[in-house]
Amino acid sequence: MSIPVLHVNKDHRQTFVSSSKGDQLKWKIDQLWGKANKFGYEGLAEWVASELIARSNISSTLIVPYKQCLLIENDIQYVGCFSEDFLRPGESLITLHRILESYGVKFDEILKGQSTRDSVLSVVEFLKRVLNLDTLEYFSVMLPLDAILLNEDRHLNNIAFIHGSEGYRLCPFFDHGLSLMSDTKDYPLSMPVSVGMRKVKAKPFSSDFSKQVHALETNLQFNRSSVLEFIEQYDQALGRVSQILRSQIRKYEHLFI
């Protein structure tokens, strides 16, 4: 499978916290964002996640297509991925961490003494009050999606909303690089998939994916045949991700129609 090449330079580099495990090299080239793998096969994970999302009933306005690529800076090659900038002119991305902080709300206090469901609903009600934005359905899709993808990186800087001249709008689902056991330091390729899958912990409302999945009712659905066709078509390129996905389809079969 051939992948495109992006030529970048240090002037294109962007620095901000994007992962709970540390920053990775990122570049902004015109309307494209490029990211280099740091822990393993994050670019593959981003691509697979976007392909699965495209095969679901998630609104096209919440989809960010990712593609794997090579990024070349001063003759140094990085394997990674790229996506298009989803912000419109004049818009900015505001993370949930920043919103809570600006109102003096401590997330740990939200979690304390509450069920996973009540913690999610507390955040939904808070965002409705301060942003005038209904996020109930948004979280009801995000949480099972993260479970299917084994996304261990849904920290508060990876939940964000878009602010523009007309207020706030929902942000597309983005940054799934640390999904599907892509961190080969924590989940070596020699580790049995079943063992690795048990080790992955969820964020942010619970470390248990099952509790987050069942926190809210969801209308999320995937086209089962289309997903399976994708896995079969790219089975060799996917490596162990193929096994992970097949296992997740069996586990969450009610979401694959």
C-alpha positions as CSV (number, residue, x, y, z in Angstrom):
1,M,0.0,0.0,0.0
2,S,1.7,3.2,-1.2
3,I,1.4,6.3,1.0
4,P,1.8,10.0,0.1
5,V,4.8,12.1,1.1
6,L,4.7,15.5,2.7
7,H,7.7,17.8,2.7
8,V,7.9,20.0,5.9
9,N,10.3,22.2,7.6
10,K,10.9,23.4,11.2
11,D,8.9,26.6,10.5
12,H,5.8,24.3,10.1
13,R,6.2,22.8,13.5
14,Q,3.5,23.3,16.1
15,T,3.9,22.8,19.8
16,F,1.1,22.1,22.3
17,V,0.0,19.3,24.6
18,S,-1.8,16.6,22.6
19,S,-1.2,13.4,24.5
20,S,-1.2,12.3,28.1
21,K,2.1,10.5,27.2
22,G,3.9,13.5,25.9
23,D,4.1,15.6,22.8
24,Q,4.7,14.3,19.3
25,L,6.1,16.1,16.3
26,K,3.3,18.0,14.5
27,W,3.4,20.3,11.5
28,K,0.9,22.7,9.9
29,I,1.3,22.9,6.1
30,D,-1.3,25.2,4.6
31,Q,-4.6,23.5,5.4
32,L,-3.0,20.2,6.4
33,W,-1.9,18.9,9.8
34,G,0.9,16.3,9.8
35,K,1.8,14.1,12.8
36,A,4.8,11.8,13.2
37,N,4.7,8.5,15.0
38,K,6.3,8.6,18.4
39,F,5.2,5.6,20.3
40,G,4.5,3.0,17.6
41,Y,1.9,3.0,14.8
42,E,-0.2,6.1,15.7
43,G,-0.6,7.1,12.0
44,L,-2.1,3.7,11.3
45,A,-4.4,4.0,14.2
46,E,-5.6,7.4,13.1
47,W,-6.3,6.1,9.6
48,V,-8.1,3.0,10.8
49,A,-10.2,5.0,13.3
50,S,-11.3,7.5,10.6
51,E,-12.1,4.6,8.2
52,L,-14.3,3.0,10.9
53,I,-16.0,6.3,11.7
54,A,-16.7,6.8,8.0
55,R,-18.5,3.4,8.1
56,S,-20.8,4.5,10.9
57,N,-23.9,6.7,11.2
58,I,-21.8,9.5,12.7
59,S,-22.6,12.8,11.0
60,S,-20.2,13.8,8.2
61,T,-19.7,17.1,10.1
62,L,-18.0,15.2,12.9
63,I,-15.7,13.1,10.7
64,V,-12.0,14.0,10.2
65,P,-10.4,11.8,7.5
66,Y,-6.8,10.8,8.3
67,K,-4.3,9.2,5.9
68,Q,-1.0,7.6,6.5
69,C,2.0,9.4,5.1
70,L,5.8,10.0,5.2
71,L,6.8,13.4,6.5
72,I,10.2,14.6,5.3
73,E,12.1,17.4,7.2
74,N,15.7,18.2,6.1
75,D,16.1,14.7,4.6
76,I,14.9,13.0,7.8
77,Q,11.9,10.8,7.3
78,Y,9.1,10.3,9.8
79,V,6.2,7.8,9.4
80,G,2.9,9.4,10.4
81,C,-0.4,10.7,9.1
82,F,-2.1,13.9,8.0
83,S,-5.6,15.4,8.1
84,E,-7.2,18.6,6.9
85,D,-7.8,21.5,9.2
86,F,-11.4,21.4,10.2
87,L,-11.5,24.9,11.6
88,R,-13.2,27.7,9.6
89,P,-11.6,31.2,9.3
90,G,-11.9,33.0,12.7
91,E,-12.6,29.8,14.7
92,S,-10.5,28.4,17.5
93,L,-10.4,25.1,19.3
94,I,-11.2,25.3,23.1
95,T,-10.5,22.2,25.1
96,L,-12.7,20.9,27.9
97,H,-9.7,21.3,30.2
98,R,-9.5,25.0,29.4
99,I,-13.3,25.5,29.8
100,L,-13.4,23.8,33.2
101,E,-10.3,25.7,34.3
102,S,-11.7,29.1,33.2
103,Y,-14.8,28.5,35.4
104,G,-12.8,27.2,38.4
105,V,-14.2,23.7,38.1
106,K,-12.0,20.8,39.1
107,F,-12.7,17.6,37.1
108,D,-11.7,15.4,40.0
109,E,-14.5,17.0,42.1
110,I,-17.0,16.1,39.4
111,L,-15.9,12.4,39.5
112,K,-15.8,12.2,43.3
113,G,-18.7,10.3,44.8
114,Q,-20.7,10.0,41.5
115,S,-21.4,7.1,39.2
116,T,-19.9,7.2,35.7
117,R,-23.3,8.2,34.3
118,D,-23.8,11.0,36.7
119,S,-20.3,12.3,36.1
120,V,-21.0,12.5,32.3
121,L,-24.3,14.1,32.9
122,S,-22.8,16.7,35.2
123,V,-20.4,17.7,32.4
124,V,-23.2,17.7,29.8
125,E,-25.3,20.0,32.1
126,F,-22.3,22.3,32.7
127,L,-21.6,22.7,29.0
128,K,-25.2,23.4,28.3
129,R,-25.2,26.1,30.9
130,V,-21.9,27.8,30.0
131,L,-21.6,27.2,26.2
132,N,-25.3,26.9,25.3
133,L,-24.3,23.6,23.6
134,D,-26.1,20.3,23.9
135,T,-23.5,17.6,24.1
136,L,-25.5,14.6,25.4
137,E,-25.7,12.8,22.1
138,Y,-22.0,13.8,21.4
139,F,-20.8,12.0,24.5
140,S,-23.2,9.1,23.9
141,V,-21.3,8.5,20.6
142,M,-17.8,9.3,21.9
143,L,-17.7,6.9,24.8
144,P,-18.6,3.7,22.9
145,L,-16.4,4.8,19.9
146,D,-13.5,5.1,22.3
147,A,-14.3,1.6,23.7
148,I,-14.3,0.0,20.3
149,L,-11.0,1.7,19.4
150,L,-9.4,1.1,22.8
151,N,-8.6,4.8,22.9
152,E,-6.6,5.3,26.1
153,D,-5.9,9.0,25.4
154,R,-9.3,10.7,25.8
155,H,-7.9,13.2,28.4
156,L,-9.5,16.6,28.8
157,N,-7.4,18.2,26.1
158,N,-8.7,15.6,23.6
159,I,-12.2,16.7,24.2
160,A,-12.8,20.1,22.6
161,F,-15.4,22.5,21.1
162,I,-15.1,25.0,18.4
163,H,-15.6,28.7,19.1
164,G,-16.5,31.2,16.4
165,S,-18.4,34.4,15.8
166,E,-21.7,32.6,16.3
167,G,-20.8,30.9,19.5
168,Y,-19.8,27.3,20.0
169,R,-20.3,24.2,17.9
170,L,-19.4,20.5,18.2
171,C,-15.9,19.5,17.3
172,P,-15.3,16.5,15.0
173,F,-13.9,13.4,16.7
174,F,-10.2,13.7,16.4
175,D,-6.8,12.5,17.7
176,H,-7.2,8.7,18.0
177,G,-3.5,8.1,17.6
178,L,-3.1,6.3,20.9
179,S,-5.8,3.7,20.0
180,L,-5.8,0.1,19.0
181,M,-2.7,-0.6,21.1
182,S,-0.6,1.7,18.9
183,D,2.0,2.3,21.7
184,T,4.4,-0.5,21.1
185,K,6.4,0.4,24.2
186,D,3.4,-0.3,26.5
187,Y,2.0,-3.0,24.2
188,P,4.9,-4.7,22.5
189,L,4.1,-6.5,19.3
190,S,5.2,-9.7,21.0
191,M,2.5,-9.3,23.6
192,P,-0.6,-11.5,23.0
193,V,-3.5,-9.3,21.8
194,S,-5.8,-10.6,24.4
195,V,-3.4,-9.6,27.2
196,G,-2.8,-6.1,25.8
197,M,-6.5,-5.5,25.4
198,R,-7.1,-6.2,29.1
199,K,-4.3,-3.8,30.0
200,V,-5.7,-0.7,28.2
201,K,-7.5,1.8,30.5
202,A,-10.2,4.2,29.5
203,K,-10.5,8.0,30.1
204,P,-11.8,10.4,31.3
205,F,-14.9,9.4,33.4
206,S,-13.7,5.9,34.3
207,S,-10.7,3.7,33.6
208,D,-13.2,0.9,32.7
209,F,-14.4,1.1,29.1
210,S,-17.5,-0.9,29.9
211,K,-18.7,1.6,32.5
212,Q,-18.2,4.4,30.0
213,V,-20.0,2.5,27.2
214,H,-23.1,1.9,29.5
215,A,-23.1,5.4,31.0
216,L,-25.5,6.7,28.3
217,E,-27.8,5.2,25.7
218,T,-26.4,5.5,22.2
219,N,-27.6,5.5,18.7
220,L,-24.1,4.7,17.3
221,Q,-24.1,2.1,14.6
222,F,-21.5,0.7,12.2
223,N,-22.1,-0.9,8.8
224,R,-20.9,-4.4,9.7
225,S,-20.3,-5.6,6.2
226,S,-18.4,-2.5,5.2
227,V,-16.2,-2.7,8.2
228,L,-15.4,-6.3,7.6
229,E,-14.7,-5.6,3.9
230,F,-12.2,-2.9,5.0
231,I,-10.5,-5.3,7.4
232,E,-10.2,-8.0,4.8
233,Q,-9.0,-5.6,2.1
234,Y,-6.1,-4.3,4.3
235,D,-5.6,-7.4,6.5
236,Q,-1.9,-7.6,5.9
237,A,-1.2,-3.9,6.3
238,L,-3.2,-3.8,9.5
239,G,-1.1,-6.3,11.3
240,R,-2.5,-7.1,14.8
241,V,-5.0,-4.3,14.4
242,S,-7.0,-6.7,12.3
243,Q,-7.3,-9.1,15.2
244,I,-8.2,-6.3,17.6
245,L,-11.0,-5.0,15.4
246,R,-12.5,-8.5,14.9
247,S,-12.4,-9.1,18.6
248,Q,-14.1,-5.7,19.2
249,I,-16.8,-6.4,16.6
250,R,-17.7,-9.6,18.5
251,K,-17.7,-7.8,21.9
252,Y,-19.8,-4.9,20.7
253,E,-21.8,-6.8,18.1
254,H,-25.0,-4.8,19.0
255,L,-23.3,-1.7,17.4
256,F,-22.4,-3.5,14.2
257,I,-25.5,-3.8,12.0
